């Protein structure tokens, strides 16, 4: 059986998660990408480091952002058994290609709605389940017009309409600050539409779901710790013992109203008393190594389940995830720009029933500005086990014993 996989840059989710899962399922993979050399290098490095076996793999250059090119390439290569992507940017293209080829896949309308933050707000409001006041600034509009949008109260949140990873997401406290932030973002993102919406205070959570078009499972939920305002950088995630109710039920209802229920999805929401307010919907697996940690801690075939849905197989009534697994993800963030002069290398250890996996995301000698996004991550530490107190102590000891220096 053959899988067509769409990708932009290489990611850990694909290299260490989905591709090894494809190998375990006996799939042959055609990777369609606009960055073929980067993928060949990533997979060669993965193999050289003793990573899990990858499936038979053909890397094919393709302008994957253009659904017409994707469909044309897929037809020219021969009809596959599944089309899949874990990229935020390529969900609509993959869904359209799967639909054209008559294969199982996501509804392209739902994929588009999830990606387009302005349309997401309109769709949620139309469903009657939640209304967040928002306004959209088209690429050629004056930022002053957005600052004067009377329906959005201050403080408010400004973000790119189709952005990812908290990049250029910022809190604005008044109209002047909003107009200034708009101009700053426009300076390095020309031609991009922006969205401003009311700020939703409260604890931030995630809901991780997996569906086959009929059943929709909420299989995990995290509590997220963010950087200080006005930016929204994720610094830590803690797996909750179970998706909290009634919030998880409300999020599931909103996802269903959006037409989202096939494959894997990562949703972020704020808990306001007994009310769940969706921040954004990412119609793919949770990233930054959290998906790898979940598969390990919950001891279930997450990546295989996802691929099987795209092959047309129904999910089992029970996904098989253990209930006592615990996860803590800690991101080491650069507090300023400069050159990384000292940092620990990769490690994989187990101590007192806690498994620690640390992966550097920058190498010594790399120079970067201060992004105030997850591009400031110097490394990521994932800790898994069954005792949260032990996990917290072990993480604290690991971080205290190591140094990250920026010159």
DAGI-V794148 format. One record per backbone hydrogen bond with DSSP energy under -1.0 kcal/mol. CO is the residue of the C=O (numbers start at 0). NH is the residue of the N-H. E is the energy in kcal/mol with one decimal. If there is no record, write none. Layout:
BEGIN
co->CO nh->NH e->E
co->CO nh->NH e->E
END
This chain:
BEGIN
co->0 nh->27 e->-2.7
co->1 nh->80 e->-2.8
co->1 nh->81 e->-1.0
co->2 nh->29 e->-2.9
co->3 nh->83 e->-2.6
co->4 nh->31 e->-2.7
co->10 nh->14 e->-2.8
co->11 nh->15 e->-2.8
co->12 nh->17 e->-2.4
co->13 nh->18 e->-2.7
co->16 nh->20 e->-1.7
co->17 nh->21 e->-2.4
co->18 nh->22 e->-2.1
co->19 nh->23 e->-2.2
co->20 nh->24 e->-1.7
co->21 nh->26 e->-2.8
co->22 nh->25 e->-1.3
co->27 nh->2 e->-2.8
co->28 nh->57 e->-2.5
co->29 nh->4 e->-2.8
co->30 nh->59 e->-3.3
co->31 nh->6 e->-2.1
co->32 nh->61 e->-2.2
co->34 nh->38 e->-1.6
co->35 nh->39 e->-2.5
co->36 nh->40 e->-2.3
co->37 nh->41 e->-2.3
co->38 nh->42 e->-2.6
co->39 nh->43 e->-2.0
co->40 nh->44 e->-2.4
co->41 nh->45 e->-2.2
co->42 nh->46 e->-2.2
co->43 nh->47 e->-2.4
co->44 nh->48 e->-1.8
co->45 nh->50 e->-2.5
co->46 nh->49 e->-1.6
co->55 nh->28 e->-2.9
co->57 nh->30 e->-3.3
co->59 nh->32 e->-2.0
co->61 nh->63 e->-1.8
co->62 nh->65 e->-1.8
co->65 nh->69 e->-2.0
co->66 nh->70 e->-2.6
co->67 nh->71 e->-2.3
co->68 nh->72 e->-2.7
co->69 nh->73 e->-2.7
co->70 nh->74 e->-2.5
co->71 nh->75 e->-2.3
co->72 nh->76 e->-1.9
co->81 nh->3 e->-2.8
co->83 nh->5 e->-2.4
co->89 nh->93 e->-2.5
co->90 nh->94 e->-2.4
co->91 nh->95 e->-2.5
co->92 nh->96 e->-2.3
co->93 nh->97 e->-2.6
co->94 nh->98 e->-2.3
co->95 nh->99 e->-2.5
co->96 nh->100 e->-2.1
co->97 nh->102 e->-3.2
co->98 nh->101 e->-1.0
co->106 nh->110 e->-2.2
co->107 nh->111 e->-2.4
co->108 nh->112 e->-2.4
co->109 nh->113 e->-2.3
co->110 nh->114 e->-1.8
co->111 nh->115 e->-2.4
co->115 nh->119 e->-2.4
co->116 nh->120 e->-1.6
co->117 nh->121 e->-1.9
co->118 nh->122 e->-2.8
co->119 nh->123 e->-2.4
co->120 nh->124 e->-2.2
co->121 nh->125 e->-2.4
co->122 nh->126 e->-1.5
co->123 nh->129 e->-1.1
co->124 nh->127 e->-1.1
co->132 nh->197 e->-2.5
co->134 nh->195 e->-2.7
co->136 nh->193 e->-2.2
co->137 nh->140 e->-1.8
co->141 nh->144 e->-1.5
co->142 nh->146 e->-2.3
co->143 nh->147 e->-1.3
co->145 nh->148 e->-1.9
co->148 nh->151 e->-1.5
co->154 nh->198 e->-1.3
co->155 nh->171 e->-3.1
co->156 nh->196 e->-2.3
co->157 nh->169 e->-2.1
co->158 nh->194 e->-3.0
co->159 nh->162 e->-1.3
co->160 nh->116 e->-2.7
co->163 nh->166 e->-1.9
co->164 nh->373 e->-1.1
co->165 nh->168 e->-1.6
co->169 nh->157 e->-2.9
co->171 nh->155 e->-2.5
co->173 nh->177 e->-2.3
co->174 nh->178 e->-2.4
co->175 nh->179 e->-2.2
co->176 nh->180 e->-2.6
co->177 nh->181 e->-2.3
co->178 nh->182 e->-2.0
co->179 nh->183 e->-2.1
co->180 nh->184 e->-2.4
co->181 nh->185 e->-2.6
co->182 nh->186 e->-1.7
co->184 nh->188 e->-1.4
co->188 nh->191 e->-1.3
co->192 nh->160 e->-2.5
co->193 nh->136 e->-3.1
co->194 nh->158 e->-2.4
co->195 nh->134 e->-2.6
co->196 nh->156 e->-3.1
co->202 nh->270 e->-2.4
co->203 nh->223 e->-2.6
co->204 nh->268 e->-2.7
co->206 nh->266 e->-2.3
co->207 nh->218 e->-1.6
co->207 nh->219 e->-1.2
co->208 nh->264 e->-2.1
co->209 nh->216 e->-3.1
co->210 nh->262 e->-2.9
co->214 nh->211 e->-1.7
co->216 nh->209 e->-2.3
co->219 nh->207 e->-3.0
co->220 nh->239 e->-3.1
co->221 nh->205 e->-2.2
co->222 nh->237 e->-2.3
co->224 nh->234 e->-3.0
co->224 nh->235 e->-1.4
co->227 nh->230 e->-1.1
co->229 nh->170 e->-2.2
co->232 nh->226 e->-1.9
co->234 nh->330 e->-2.3
co->235 nh->224 e->-3.2
co->236 nh->328 e->-3.0
co->237 nh->222 e->-2.7
co->243 nh->247 e->-2.9
co->245 nh->249 e->-2.0
co->246 nh->250 e->-2.5
co->247 nh->251 e->-2.4
co->248 nh->252 e->-1.9
co->249 nh->253 e->-2.1
co->250 nh->254 e->-2.7
co->251 nh->255 e->-2.3
co->252 nh->256 e->-2.0
co->253 nh->257 e->-1.5
co->254 nh->259 e->-2.7
co->255 nh->258 e->-1.2
co->260 nh->212 e->-2.0
co->262 nh->210 e->-2.2
co->264 nh->208 e->-2.4
co->265 nh->281 e->-2.8
co->266 nh->206 e->-2.4
co->267 nh->278 e->-3.2
co->267 nh->279 e->-1.4
co->268 nh->204 e->-3.1
co->269 nh->276 e->-2.6
co->271 nh->274 e->-2.0
co->274 nh->271 e->-3.1
co->276 nh->269 e->-2.8
co->279 nh->267 e->-2.6
co->281 nh->265 e->-3.2
co->281 nh->283 e->-2.7
co->286 nh->289 e->-1.9
co->288 nh->292 e->-1.9
co->289 nh->293 e->-2.4
co->290 nh->294 e->-2.3
co->291 nh->295 e->-1.7
co->292 nh->296 e->-3.2
co->293 nh->297 e->-2.7
co->294 nh->299 e->-1.0
co->297 nh->321 e->-2.7
co->299 nh->301 e->-2.4
co->300 nh->304 e->-2.7
co->301 nh->305 e->-2.1
co->302 nh->306 e->-2.2
co->303 nh->307 e->-2.7
co->304 nh->308 e->-1.8
co->305 nh->309 e->-1.3
co->306 nh->310 e->-1.0
co->307 nh->312 e->-2.5
co->308 nh->311 e->-1.3
co->325 nh->384 e->-1.8
co->326 nh->238 e->-2.6
co->327 nh->382 e->-2.7
co->328 nh->236 e->-2.2
co->329 nh->380 e->-3.0
co->331 nh->377 e->-4.0
co->331 nh->378 e->-1.1
co->337 nh->367 e->-2.3
co->338 nh->406 e->-3.1
co->339 nh->364 e->-3.6
co->341 nh->404 e->-2.4
co->346 nh->357 e->-2.6
co->348 nh->355 e->-3.0
co->350 nh->353 e->-1.9
co->353 nh->350 e->-2.8
co->354 nh->383 e->-2.1
co->355 nh->348 e->-2.6
co->356 nh->381 e->-2.6
co->357 nh->346 e->-2.0
co->358 nh->379 e->-2.3
co->362 nh->365 e->-2.2
co->365 nh->339 e->-2.6
co->367 nh->337 e->-3.0
co->372 nh->375 e->-2.0
co->373 nh->376 e->-1.4
co->375 nh->333 e->-2.5
co->377 nh->360 e->-3.0
co->377 nh->361 e->-1.2
co->378 nh->331 e->-2.5
co->379 nh->358 e->-2.3
co->380 nh->329 e->-2.9
co->381 nh->356 e->-2.5
co->382 nh->327 e->-2.3
co->383 nh->354 e->-2.6
co->384 nh->325 e->-2.9
co->386 nh->390 e->-2.2
co->387 nh->391 e->-2.7
co->388 nh->392 e->-2.4
co->389 nh->393 e->-2.6
co->390 nh->394 e->-2.4
co->391 nh->395 e->-2.3
co->392 nh->396 e->-2.3
co->393 nh->397 e->-2.2
co->394 nh->398 e->-2.5
co->395 nh->399 e->-2.1
co->396 nh->400 e->-1.4
co->398 nh->401 e->-1.0
co->404 nh->340 e->-2.7
co->404 nh->341 e->-1.3
END
